Amino acid sequence: MGRKRKRIVRTRPIPTLPTVFDCPICGGANSIHIDIDRKIRIAVIQCGKCSAQATRPIRPIEEKVDVFGDWLDELLEAAEGNN
Ligand SMILES: [Zn+2]
């Protein structure tokens, strides 16, 4: 007489990486969309509110959040350079 063992199914929360971001140029919330083309290793960054747009080469392991971070760094550096 075997008792059925209750199997404990643990649902592991899958960390979801953000795919939309706030625009550092116009400040639009979640207005930055990034398209990654892994075949040609290019990411296209586009703001739906202002006309901000950038194309960046990416490394295969990079995610949208990395692309955005790099772009942001570049913008900040460029802004500092202008001062
Ligand atoms: Zn914008």
PDB file of the backbone (N, CA, C, O) and the ligand in Angstrom, with CONECT records:
HET     ZN  A 101       1
ATOM      1  N   MET A   1       0.847  -1.198   0.000  1.00  0.00           N
ATOM      2  CA  MET A   1       0.000   0.000   0.000  1.00  0.00           C
ATOM      3  C   MET A   1       0.883   1.249   0.000  1.00  0.00           C
ATOM      4  O   MET A   1       1.238   1.802   1.041  1.00  0.00           O
ATOM      5  N   GLY A   2       1.193   1.631  -1.142  1.00  0.00           N
ATOM      6  CA  GLY A   2       2.073   2.794  -1.217  1.00  0.00           C
ATOM      7  C   GLY A   2       1.311   4.101  -1.252  1.00  0.00           C
ATOM      8  O   GLY A   2       0.380   4.302  -2.032  1.00  0.00           O
ATOM      9  N   ARG A   3       1.737   4.946  -0.404  1.00  0.00           N
ATOM     10  CA  ARG A   3       1.101   6.256  -0.422  1.00  0.00           C
ATOM     11  C   ARG A   3       1.756   7.114  -1.488  1.00  0.00           C
ATOM     12  O   ARG A   3       2.975   7.155  -1.653  1.00  0.00           O
ATOM     13  N   LYS A   4       0.919   7.760  -2.165  1.00  0.00           N
ATOM     14  CA  LYS A   4       1.477   8.604  -3.220  1.00  0.00           C
ATOM     15  C   LYS A   4       2.219   9.783  -2.597  1.00  0.00           C
ATOM     16  O   LYS A   4       1.697  10.533  -1.772  1.00  0.00           O
ATOM     17  N   ARG A   5       3.423   9.894  -3.028  1.00  0.00           N
ATOM     18  CA  ARG A   5       4.199  11.014  -2.533  1.00  0.00           C
ATOM     19  C   ARG A   5       3.828  12.261  -3.300  1.00  0.00           C
ATOM     20  O   ARG A   5       3.750  12.291  -4.528  1.00  0.00           O
ATOM     21  N   LYS A   6       3.614  13.244  -2.535  1.00  0.00           N
ATOM     22  CA  LYS A   6       3.287  14.498  -3.198  1.00  0.00           C
ATOM     23  C   LYS A   6       4.574  15.105  -3.753  1.00  0.00           C
ATOM     24  O   LYS A   6       5.543  15.344  -3.033  1.00  0.00           O
ATOM     25  N   ARG A   7       4.542  15.329  -4.984  1.00  0.00           N
ATOM     26  CA  ARG A   7       5.746  15.913  -5.568  1.00  0.00           C
ATOM     27  C   ARG A   7       5.684  17.436  -5.426  1.00  0.00           C
ATOM     28  O   ARG A   7       4.725  18.100  -5.820  1.00  0.00           O
ATOM     29  N   ILE A   8       6.723  17.923  -4.863  1.00  0.00           N
ATOM     30  CA  ILE A   8       6.746  19.385  -4.697  1.00  0.00           C
ATOM     31  C   ILE A   8       7.324  20.027  -5.957  1.00  0.00           C
ATOM     32  O   ILE A   8       8.492  19.847  -6.303  1.00  0.00           O
ATOM     33  N   VAL A   9       6.505  20.739  -6.586  1.00  0.00           N
ATOM     34  CA  VAL A   9       6.957  21.416  -7.799  1.00  0.00           C
ATOM     35  C   VAL A   9       7.289  22.855  -7.442  1.00  0.00           C
ATOM     36  O   VAL A   9       6.434  23.677  -7.113  1.00  0.00           O
ATOM     37  N   ARG A  10       8.543  23.094  -7.528  1.00  0.00           N
ATOM     38  CA  ARG A  10       8.960  24.459  -7.227  1.00  0.00           C
ATOM     39  C   ARG A  10       9.010  25.260  -8.514  1.00  0.00           C
ATOM     40  O   ARG A  10       9.689  24.892  -9.472  1.00  0.00           O
ATOM     41  N   THR A  11       8.315  26.304  -8.513  1.00  0.00           N
ATOM     42  CA  THR A  11       8.399  27.159  -9.702  1.00  0.00           C
ATOM     43  C   THR A  11       9.456  28.209  -9.449  1.00  0.00           C
ATOM     44  O   THR A  11       9.345  29.079  -8.585  1.00  0.00           O
ATOM     45  N   ARG A  12      10.452  28.077 -10.232  1.00  0.00           N
ATOM     46  CA  ARG A  12      11.549  29.018 -10.089  1.00  0.00           C
ATOM     47  C   ARG A  12      11.217  30.282 -10.849  1.00  0.00           C
ATOM     48  O   ARG A  12      10.888  30.236 -12.035  1.00  0.00           O
ATOM     49  N   PRO A  13      11.301  31.389 -10.183  1.00  0.00           N
ATOM     50  CA  PRO A  13      11.003  32.629 -10.913  1.00  0.00           C
ATOM     51  C   PRO A  13      12.056  32.885 -11.986  1.00  0.00           C
ATOM     52  O   PRO A  13      13.253  32.957 -11.706  1.00  0.00           O
ATOM     53  N   ILE A  14      11.597  33.016 -13.175  1.00  0.00           N
ATOM     54  CA  ILE A  14      12.522  33.298 -14.270  1.00  0.00           C
ATOM     55  C   ILE A  14      12.777  34.802 -14.315  1.00  0.00           C
ATOM     56  O   ILE A  14      11.857  35.601 -14.491  1.00  0.00           O
ATOM     57  N   PRO A  15      14.027  35.163 -14.154  1.00  0.00           N
ATOM     58  CA  PRO A  15      14.307  36.593 -14.194  1.00  0.00           C
ATOM     59  C   PRO A  15      14.027  37.153 -15.583  1.00  0.00           C
ATOM     60  O   PRO A  15      14.598  36.708 -16.578  1.00  0.00           O
ATOM     61  N   THR A  16      13.164  38.107 -15.626  1.00  0.00           N
ATOM     62  CA  THR A  16      12.851  38.688 -16.926  1.00  0.00           C
ATOM     63  C   THR A  16      13.652  39.962 -17.112  1.00  0.00           C
ATOM     64  O   THR A  16      13.606  40.889 -16.303  1.00  0.00           O
ATOM     65  N   LEU A  17      14.372  39.967 -18.188  1.00  0.00           N
ATOM     66  CA  LEU A  17      15.163  41.147 -18.493  1.00  0.00           C
ATOM     67  C   LEU A  17      14.269  42.185 -19.139  1.00  0.00           C
ATOM     68  O   LEU A  17      13.396  41.867 -19.947  1.00  0.00           O
ATOM     69  N   PRO A  18      14.501  43.414 -18.772  1.00  0.00           N
ATOM     70  CA  PRO A  18      13.675  44.454 -19.377  1.00  0.00           C
ATOM     71  C   PRO A  18      13.926  44.556 -20.882  1.00  0.00           C
ATOM     72  O   PRO A  18      15.052  44.379 -21.346  1.00  0.00           O
ATOM     73  N   THR A  19      12.892  44.837 -21.617  1.00  0.00           N
ATOM     74  CA  THR A  19      13.053  44.972 -23.069  1.00  0.00           C
ATOM     75  C   THR A  19      12.687  46.371 -23.562  1.00  0.00           C
ATOM     76  O   THR A  19      12.978  46.735 -24.701  1.00  0.00           O
ATOM     77  N   VAL A  20      12.054  47.140 -22.697  1.00  0.00           N
ATOM     78  CA  VAL A  20      11.794  48.536 -23.053  1.00  0.00           C
ATOM     79  C   VAL A  20      12.397  49.424 -21.973  1.00  0.00           C
ATOM     80  O   VAL A  20      12.488  49.040 -20.807  1.00  0.00           O
ATOM     81  N   PHE A  21      12.801  50.605 -22.381  1.00  0.00           N
ATOM     82  CA  PHE A  21      13.544  51.454 -21.463  1.00  0.00           C
ATOM     83  C   PHE A  21      13.075  52.898 -21.568  1.00  0.00           C
ATOM     84  O   PHE A  21      12.406  53.288 -22.525  1.00  0.00           O
ATOM     85  N   ASP A  22      13.440  53.673 -20.567  1.00  0.00           N
ATOM     86  CA  ASP A  22      13.128  55.097 -20.603  1.00  0.00           C
ATOM     87  C   ASP A  22      14.128  55.805 -21.507  1.00  0.00           C
ATOM     88  O   ASP A  22      15.316  55.485 -21.513  1.00  0.00           O
ATOM     89  N   CYS A  23      13.640  56.749 -22.251  1.00  0.00           N
ATOM     90  CA  CYS A  23      14.515  57.457 -23.181  1.00  0.00           C
ATOM     91  C   CYS A  23      15.337  58.506 -22.441  1.00  0.00           C
ATOM     92  O   CYS A  23      14.780  59.375 -21.770  1.00  0.00           O
ATOM     93  N   PRO A  24      16.653  58.427 -22.564  1.00  0.00           N
ATOM     94  CA  PRO A  24      17.511  59.396 -21.875  1.00  0.00           C
ATOM     95  C   PRO A  24      17.503  60.763 -22.564  1.00  0.00           C
ATOM     96  O   PRO A  24      17.996  61.744 -22.008  1.00  0.00           O
ATOM     97  N   ILE A  25      16.955  60.821 -23.751  1.00  0.00           N
ATOM     98  CA  ILE A  25      16.978  62.076 -24.492  1.00  0.00           C
ATOM     99  C   ILE A  25      15.697  62.882 -24.274  1.00  0.00           C
ATOM    100  O   ILE A  25      15.756  64.067 -23.948  1.00  0.00           O
ATOM    101  N   CYS A  26      14.543  62.242 -24.453  1.00  0.00           N
ATOM    102  CA  CYS A  26      13.281  62.978 -24.266  1.00  0.00           C
ATOM    103  C   CYS A  26      12.630  62.627 -22.934  1.00  0.00           C
ATOM    104  O   CYS A  26      11.663  63.273 -22.530  1.00  0.00           O
ATOM    105  N   GLY A  27      13.148  61.614 -22.247  1.00  0.00           N
ATOM    106  CA  GLY A  27      12.602  61.258 -20.945  1.00  0.00           C
ATOM    107  C   GLY A  27      11.337  60.426 -21.004  1.00  0.00           C
ATOM    108  O   GLY A  27      10.706  60.166 -19.979  1.00  0.00           O
ATOM    109  N   GLY A  28      10.968  60.012 -22.200  1.00  0.00           N
ATOM    110  CA  GLY A  28       9.755  59.210 -22.346  1.00  0.00           C
ATOM    111  C   GLY A  28       9.875  57.869 -21.650  1.00  0.00           C
ATOM    112  O   GLY A  28      10.841  57.136 -21.865  1.00  0.00           O
ATOM    113  N   ALA A  29       8.895  57.544 -20.815  1.00  0.00           N
ATOM    114  CA  ALA A  29       8.943  56.280 -20.082  1.00  0.00           C
ATOM    115  C   ALA A  29       8.661  55.112 -21.018  1.00  0.00           C
ATOM    116  O   ALA A  29       7.700  55.131 -21.788  1.00  0.00           O
ATOM    117  N   ASN A  30       9.497  54.117 -20.939  1.00  0.00           N
ATOM    118  CA  ASN A  30       9.356  52.904 -21.760  1.00  0.00           C
ATOM    119  C   ASN A  30       9.206  53.194 -23.245  1.00  0.00           C
ATOM    120  O   ASN A  30       8.500  52.479 -23.956  1.00  0.00           O
ATOM    121  N   SER A  31       9.858  54.222 -23.701  1.00  0.00           N
ATOM    122  CA  SER A  31       9.693  54.598 -25.105  1.00  0.00           C
ATOM    123  C   SER A  31      10.839  54.100 -25.973  1.00  0.00           C
ATOM    124  O   SER A  31      10.802  54.232 -27.196  1.00  0.00           O
ATOM    125  N   ILE A  32      11.848  53.533 -25.342  1.00  0.00           N
ATOM    126  CA  ILE A  32      12.971  53.002 -26.114  1.00  0.00           C
ATOM    127  C   ILE A  32      12.748  51.520 -26.398  1.00  0.00           C
ATOM    128  O   ILE A  32      12.600  50.701 -25.492  1.00  0.00           O
ATOM    129  N   HIS A  33      12.730  51.215 -27.681  1.00  0.00           N
ATOM    130  CA  HIS A  33      12.616  49.818 -28.096  1.00  0.00           C
ATOM    131  C   HIS A  33      13.905  49.406 -28.787  1.00  0.00           C
ATOM    132  O   HIS A  33      14.494  50.177 -29.543  1.00  0.00           O
ATOM    133  N   ILE A  34      14.325  48.205 -28.522  1.00  0.00           N
ATOM    134  CA  ILE A  34      15.565  47.727 -29.116  1.00  0.00           C
ATOM    135  C   ILE A  34      15.290  46.450 -29.904  1.00  0.00           C
ATOM    136  O   ILE A  34      14.677  45.505 -29.409  1.00  0.00           O
ATOM    137  N   ASP A  35      15.756  46.458 -31.124  1.00  0.00           N
ATOM    138  CA  ASP A  35      15.664  45.257 -31.960  1.00  0.00           C
ATOM    139  C   ASP A  35      17.058  44.693 -32.153  1.00  0.00           C
ATOM    140  O   ASP A  35      17.979  45.393 -32.574  1.00  0.00           O
ATOM    141  N   ILE A  36      17.191  43.443 -31.844  1.00  0.00           N
ATOM    142  CA  ILE A  36      18.491  42.810 -32.020  1.00  0.00           C
ATOM    143  C   ILE A  36      18.426  41.832 -33.184  1.00  0.00           C
ATOM    144  O   ILE A  36      17.567  40.951 -33.232  1.00  0.00           O
ATOM    145  N   ASP A  37      19.341  42.006 -34.108  1.00  0.00           N
ATOM    146  CA  ASP A  37      19.462  41.054 -35.206  1.00  0.00           C
ATOM    147  C   ASP A  37      20.737  40.256 -34.969  1.00  0.00           C
ATOM    148  O   ASP A  37      21.836  40.719 -35.272  1.00  0.00           O
ATOM    149  N   ARG A  38      20.581  39.076 -34.436  1.00  0.00           N
ATOM    150  CA  ARG A  38      21.764  38.301 -34.047  1.00  0.00           C
ATOM    151  C   ARG A  38      22.512  37.743 -35.255  1.00  0.00           C
ATOM    152  O   ARG A  38      23.685  37.386 -35.150  1.00  0.00           O
ATOM    153  N   LYS A  39      21.844  37.670 -36.385  1.00  0.00           N
ATOM    154  CA  LYS A  39      22.533  37.160 -37.578  1.00  0.00           C
ATOM    155  C   LYS A  39      23.623  38.121 -38.016  1.00  0.00           C
ATOM    156  O   LYS A  39      24.736  37.714 -38.348  1.00  0.00           O
ATOM    157  N   ILE A  40      23.287  39.390 -38.011  1.00  0.00           N
ATOM    158  CA  ILE A  40      24.290  40.365 -38.439  1.00  0.00           C
ATOM    159  C   ILE A  40      24.881  41.112 -37.247  1.00  0.00           C
ATOM    160  O   ILE A  40      25.692  42.024 -37.406  1.00  0.00           O
ATOM    161  N   ARG A  41      24.457  40.706 -36.043  1.00  0.00           N
ATOM    162  CA  ARG A  41      24.986  41.272 -34.801  1.00  0.00           C
ATOM    163  C   ARG A  41      24.872  42.781 -34.747  1.00  0.00           C
ATOM    164  O   ARG A  41      25.832  43.508 -34.490  1.00  0.00           O
ATOM    165  N   ILE A  42      23.677  43.202 -34.998  1.00  0.00           N
ATOM    166  CA  ILE A  42      23.400  44.635 -34.955  1.00  0.00           C
ATOM    167  C   ILE A  42      22.162  44.852 -34.094  1.00  0.00           C
ATOM    168  O   ILE A  42      21.186  44.107 -34.178  1.00  0.00           O
ATOM    169  N   ALA A  43      22.224  45.879 -33.274  1.00  0.00           N
ATOM    170  CA  ALA A  43      21.059  46.249 -32.497  1.00  0.00           C
ATOM    171  C   ALA A  43      20.595  47.633 -32.927  1.00  0.00           C
ATOM    172  O   ALA A  43      21.397  48.552 -33.095  1.00  0.00           O
ATOM    173  N   VAL A  44      19.295  47.761 -33.099  1.00  0.00           N
ATOM    174  CA  VAL A  44      18.738  49.054 -33.464  1.00  0.00           C
ATOM    175  C   VAL A  44      17.947  49.580 -32.276  1.00  0.00           C
ATOM    176  O   VAL A  44      17.008  48.952 -31.787  1.00  0.00           O
ATOM    177  N   ILE A  45      18.363  50.748 -31.839  1.00  0.00           N
ATOM    178  CA  ILE A  45      17.725  51.388 -30.697  1.00  0.00           C
ATOM    179  C   ILE A  45      16.839  52.501 -31.232  1.00  0.00           C
ATOM    180  O   ILE A  45      17.280  53.330 -32.029  1.00  0.00           O
ATOM    181  N   GLN A  46      15.609  52.514 -30.797  1.00  0.00           N
ATOM    182  CA  GLN A  46      14.700  53.510 -31.330  1.00  0.00           C
ATOM    183  C   GLN A  46      13.768  54.016 -30.250  1.00  0.00           C
ATOM    184  O   GLN A  46      13.244  53.247 -29.443  1.00  0.00           O
ATOM    185  N   CYS A  47      13.571  55.332 -30.250  1.00  0.00           N
ATOM    186  CA  CYS A  47      12.623  55.925 -29.311  1.00  0.00           C
ATOM    187  C   CYS A  47      11.310  56.188 -30.031  1.00  0.00           C
ATOM    188  O   CYS A  47      11.301  56.740 -31.131  1.00  0.00           O
ATOM    189  N   GLY A  48      10.220  55.800 -29.421  1.00  0.00           N
ATOM    190  CA  GLY A  48       8.913  55.994 -30.024  1.00  0.00           C
ATOM    191  C   GLY A  48       8.378  57.403 -29.828  1.00  0.00           C
ATOM    192  O   GLY A  48       7.377  57.781 -30.437  1.00  0.00           O
ATOM    193  N   LYS A  49       9.039  58.175 -28.983  1.00  0.00           N
ATOM    194  CA  LYS A  49       8.528  59.519 -28.707  1.00  0.00           C
ATOM    195  C   LYS A  49       9.315  60.607 -29.418  1.00  0.00           C
ATOM    196  O   LYS A  49       8.748  61.460 -30.101  1.00  0.00           O
ATOM    197  N   CYS A  50      10.631  60.563 -29.249  1.00  0.00           N
ATOM    198  CA  CYS A  50      11.433  61.503 -30.015  1.00  0.00           C
ATOM    199  C   CYS A  50      12.066  60.720 -31.166  1.00  0.00           C
ATOM    200  O   CYS A  50      11.776  59.537 -31.341  1.00  0.00           O
ATOM    201  N   SER A  51      12.891  61.346 -31.917  1.00  0.00           N
ATOM    202  CA  SER A  51      13.418  60.649 -33.095  1.00  0.00           C
ATOM    203  C   SER A  51      14.764  59.999 -32.825  1.00  0.00           C
ATOM    204  O   SER A  51      15.497  59.661 -33.754  1.00  0.00           O
ATOM    205  N   ALA A  52      15.082  59.828 -31.560  1.00  0.00           N
ATOM    206  CA  ALA A  52      16.358  59.216 -31.216  1.00  0.00           C
ATOM    207  C   ALA A  52      16.466  57.823 -31.826  1.00  0.00           C
ATOM    208  O   ALA A  52      15.560  56.998 -31.708  1.00  0.00           O
ATOM    209  N   GLN A  53      17.578  57.589 -32.466  1.00  0.00           N
ATOM    210  CA  GLN A  53      17.795  56.290 -33.069  1.00  0.00           C
ATOM    211  C   GLN A  53      19.280  56.003 -33.105  1.00  0.00           C
ATOM    212  O   GLN A  53      20.088  56.899 -33.346  1.00  0.00           O
ATOM    213  N   ALA A  54      19.634  54.772 -32.869  1.00  0.00           N
ATOM    214  CA  ALA A  54      21.037  54.394 -32.914  1.00  0.00           C
ATOM    215  C   ALA A  54      21.153  52.956 -33.365  1.00  0.00           C
ATOM    216  O   ALA A  54      20.302  52.116 -33.073  1.00  0.00           O
ATOM    217  N   THR A  55      22.206  52.703 -34.066  1.00  0.00           N
ATOM    218  CA  THR A  55      22.508  51.338 -34.483  1.00  0.00           C
ATOM    219  C   THR A  55      23.844  50.966 -33.873  1.00  0.00           C
ATOM    220  O   THR A  55      24.808  51.728 -33.953  1.00  0.00           O
ATOM    221  N   ARG A  56      23.897  49.817 -33.277  1.00  0.00           N
ATOM    222  CA  ARG A  56      25.130  49.421 -32.611  1.00  0.00           C
ATOM    223  C   ARG A  56      25.500  47.989 -32.967  1.00  0.00           C
ATOM    224  O   ARG A  56      24.630  47.127 -33.097  1.00  0.00           O
ATOM    225  N   PRO A  57      26.783  47.743 -33.122  1.00  0.00           N
ATOM    226  CA  PRO A  57      27.220  46.349 -33.233  1.00  0.00           C
ATOM    227  C   PRO A  57      27.152  45.709 -31.855  1.00  0.00           C
ATOM    228  O   PRO A  57      27.441  46.364 -30.853  1.00  0.00           O
ATOM    229  N   ILE A  58      26.779  44.458 -31.794  1.00  0.00           N
ATOM    230  CA  ILE A  58      26.669  43.790 -30.490  1.00  0.00           C
ATOM    231  C   ILE A  58      27.496  42.522 -30.468  1.00  0.00           C
ATOM    232  O   ILE A  58      27.826  41.940 -31.501  1.00  0.00           O
ATOM    233  N   ARG A  59      27.817  42.119 -29.259  1.00  0.00           N
ATOM    234  CA  ARG A  59      28.440  40.816 -29.074  1.00  0.00           C
ATOM    235  C   ARG A  59      27.308  39.794 -28.934  1.00  0.00           C
ATOM    236  O   ARG A  59      26.212  40.130 -28.485  1.00  0.00           O
ATOM    237  N   PRO A  60      27.583  38.545 -29.322  1.00  0.00           N
ATOM    238  CA  PRO A  60      26.516  37.531 -29.325  1.00  0.00           C
ATOM    239  C   PRO A  60      25.828  37.352 -27.977  1.00  0.00           C
ATOM    240  O   PRO A  60      24.649  37.001 -27.915  1.00  0.00           O
ATOM    241  N   ILE A  61      26.570  37.594 -26.900  1.00  0.00           N
ATOM    242  CA  ILE A  61      25.986  37.345 -25.577  1.00  0.00           C
ATOM    243  C   ILE A  61      25.171  38.517 -25.059  1.00  0.00           C
ATOM    244  O   ILE A  61      24.515  38.413 -24.023  1.00  0.00           O
ATOM    245  N   GLU A  62      25.211  39.617 -25.768  1.00  0.00           N
ATOM    246  CA  GLU A  62      24.563  40.814 -25.254  1.00  0.00           C
ATOM    247  C   GLU A  62      23.042  40.744 -25.370  1.00  0.00           C
ATOM    248  O   GLU A  62      22.479  40.271 -26.357  1.00  0.00           O
ATOM    249  N   GLU A  63      22.418  41.236 -24.321  1.00  0.00           N
ATOM    250  CA  GLU A  63      20.976  41.334 -24.305  1.00  0.00           C
ATOM    251  C   GLU A  63      20.595  42.792 -24.493  1.00  0.00           C
ATOM    252  O   GLU A  63      21.441  43.686 -24.505  1.00  0.00           O
ATOM    253  N   LYS A  64      19.293  43.002 -24.639  1.00  0.00           N
ATOM    254  CA  LYS A  64      18.820  44.373 -24.869  1.00  0.00           C
ATOM    255  C   LYS A  64      19.259  45.318 -23.761  1.00  0.00           C
ATOM    256  O   LYS A  64      19.607  46.475 -23.995  1.00  0.00           O
ATOM    257  N   VAL A  65      19.231  44.783 -22.546  1.00  0.00           N
ATOM    258  CA  VAL A  65      19.586  45.621 -21.408  1.00  0.00           C
ATOM    259  C   VAL A  65      21.059  46.053 -21.488  1.00  0.00           C
ATOM    260  O   VAL A  65      21.416  47.156 -21.074  1.00  0.00           O
ATOM    261  N   ASP A  66      21.904  45.165 -22.028  1.00  0.00           N
ATOM    262  CA  ASP A  66      23.326  45.501 -22.189  1.00  0.00           C
ATOM    263  C   ASP A  66      23.509  46.554 -23.271  1.00  0.00           C
ATOM    264  O   ASP A  66      24.280  47.503 -23.126  1.00  0.00           O
ATOM    265  N   VAL A  67      22.776  46.354 -24.356  1.00  0.00           N
ATOM    266  CA  VAL A  67      22.845  47.296 -25.473  1.00  0.00           C
ATOM    267  C   VAL A  67      22.431  48.689 -25.003  1.00  0.00           C
ATOM    268  O   VAL A  67      23.064  49.693 -25.327  1.00  0.00           O
ATOM    269  N   PHE A  68      21.352  48.714 -24.234  1.00  0.00           N
ATOM    270  CA  PHE A  68      20.867  49.993 -23.741  1.00  0.00           C
ATOM    271  C   PHE A  68      21.881  50.645 -22.806  1.00  0.00           C
ATOM    272  O   PHE A  68      22.127  51.849 -22.875  1.00  0.00           O
ATOM    273  N   GLY A  69      22.461  49.830 -21.933  1.00  0.00           N
ATOM    274  CA  GLY A  69      23.447  50.340 -20.987  1.00  0.00           C
ATOM    275  C   GLY A  69      24.653  50.953 -21.688  1.00  0.00           C
ATOM    276  O   GLY A  69      25.143  52.017 -21.310  1.00  0.00           O
ATOM    277  N   ASP A  70      25.117  50.254 -22.719  1.00  0.00           N
ATOM    278  CA  ASP A  70      26.267  50.745 -23.478  1.00  0.00           C
ATOM    279  C   ASP A  70      25.940  52.048 -24.189  1.00  0.00           C
ATOM    280  O   ASP A  70      26.740  52.983 -24.221  1.00  0.00           O
ATOM    281  N   TRP A  71      24.752  52.080 -24.753  1.00  0.00           N
ATOM    282  CA  TRP A  71      24.326  53.279 -25.483  1.00  0.00           C
ATOM    283  C   TRP A  71      24.230  54.467 -24.526  1.00  0.00           C
ATOM    284  O   TRP A  71      24.635  55.585 -24.842  1.00  0.00           O
ATOM    285  N   LEU A  72      23.678  54.182 -23.344  1.00  0.00           N
ATOM    286  CA  LEU A  72      23.527  55.216 -22.329  1.00  0.00           C
ATOM    287  C   LEU A  72      24.891  55.775 -21.917  1.00  0.00           C
ATOM    288  O   LEU A  72      25.066  56.986 -21.783  1.00  0.00           O
ATOM    289  N   ASP A  73      25.846  54.875 -21.720  1.00  0.00           N
ATOM    290  CA  ASP A  73      27.200  55.285 -21.366  1.00  0.00           C
ATOM    291  C   ASP A  73      27.784  56.203 -22.432  1.00  0.00           C
ATOM    292  O   ASP A  73      28.421  57.213 -22.137  1.00  0.00           O
ATOM    293  N   GLU A  74      27.547  55.819 -23.670  1.00  0.00           N
ATOM    294  CA  GLU A  74      28.077  56.599 -24.777  1.00  0.00           C
ATOM    295  C   GLU A  74      27.471  57.996 -24.808  1.00  0.00           C
ATOM    296  O   GLU A  74      28.161  58.988 -25.042  1.00  0.00           O
ATOM    297  N   LEU A  75      26.171  58.047 -24.566  1.00  0.00           N
ATOM    298  CA  LEU A  75      25.475  59.329 -24.549  1.00  0.00           C
ATOM    299  C   LEU A  75      26.034  60.217 -23.437  1.00  0.00           C
ATOM    300  O   LEU A  75      26.273  61.409 -23.629  1.00  0.00           O
ATOM    301  N   LEU A  76      26.235  59.607 -22.283  1.00  0.00           N
ATOM    302  CA  LEU A  76      26.739  60.366 -21.143  1.00  0.00           C
ATOM    303  C   LEU A  76      28.149  60.875 -21.404  1.00  0.00           C
ATOM    304  O   LEU A  76      28.495  62.006 -21.061  1.00  0.00           O
ATOM    305  N   GLU A  77      28.945  60.023 -22.014  1.00  0.00           N
ATOM    306  CA  GLU A  77      30.309  60.424 -22.347  1.00  0.00           C
ATOM    307  C   GLU A  77      30.315  61.560 -23.342  1.00  0.00           C
ATOM    308  O   GLU A  77      31.092  62.507 -23.224  1.00  0.00           O
ATOM    309  N   ALA A  78      29.440  61.454 -24.321  1.00  0.00           N
ATOM    310  CA  ALA A  78      29.352  62.498 -25.342  1.00  0.00           C
ATOM    311  C   ALA A  78      28.885  63.801 -24.708  1.00  0.00           C
ATOM    312  O   ALA A  78      29.361  64.879 -25.065  1.00  0.00           O
ATOM    313  N   ALA A  79      27.951  63.700 -23.766  1.00  0.00           N
ATOM    314  CA  ALA A  79      27.427  64.898 -23.099  1.00  0.00           C
ATOM    315  C   ALA A  79      28.519  65.546 -22.255  1.00  0.00           C
ATOM    316  O   ALA A  79      28.621  66.771 -22.191  1.00  0.00           O
ATOM    317  N   GLU A  80      29.331  64.718 -21.610  1.00  0.00           N
ATOM    318  CA  GLU A  80      30.422  65.255 -20.798  1.00  0.00           C
ATOM    319  C   GLU A  80      31.460  65.920 -21.674  1.00  0.00           C
ATOM    320  O   GLU A  80      32.042  66.940 -21.305  1.00  0.00           O
ATOM    321  N   GLY A  81      31.686  65.335 -22.836  1.00  0.00           N
ATOM    322  CA  GLY A  81      32.659  65.892 -23.746  1.00  0.00           C
ATOM    323  C   GLY A  81      32.273  67.265 -24.267  1.00  0.00           C
ATOM    324  O   GLY A  81      33.131  68.066 -24.636  1.00  0.00           O
ATOM    325  N   ASN A  82      30.978  67.527 -24.293  1.00  0.00           N
ATOM    326  CA  ASN A  82      30.504  68.804 -24.809  1.00  0.00           C
ATOM    327  C   ASN A  82      30.615  69.930 -23.798  1.00  0.00           C
ATOM    328  O   ASN A  82      30.557  71.108 -24.152  1.00  0.00           O
ATOM    329  N   ASN A  83      30.774  69.561 -22.554  1.00  0.00           N
ATOM    330  CA  ASN A  83      30.808  70.583 -21.519  1.00  0.00           C
ATOM    331  C   ASN A  83      32.191  71.242 -21.397  1.00  0.00           C
ATOM    332  O   ASN A  83      32.382  72.128 -20.565  1.00  0.00           O
TER     333      ASN A  83
HETATM  334 ZN    ZN A 101      13.074  59.823 -26.794  1.00  0.00          ZN2+
END
